[in-house]
């Protein structure tokens, strides 16, 4: 749930959690990845829709780092 698109109290009807709860879970997953020596790249759906080529280039750059 992109923070630019949702307020923290938005309730996701599919998973029944608020945006704030989802962000907390995402932060935990990111820290686990970092602690395991992995990187991560966040791609928001609206960014991809607005500029597919740039988003794909970001992904390729990330994978080649």
Beta strands, then each sheet from edge to edge (+ up, - down):
end
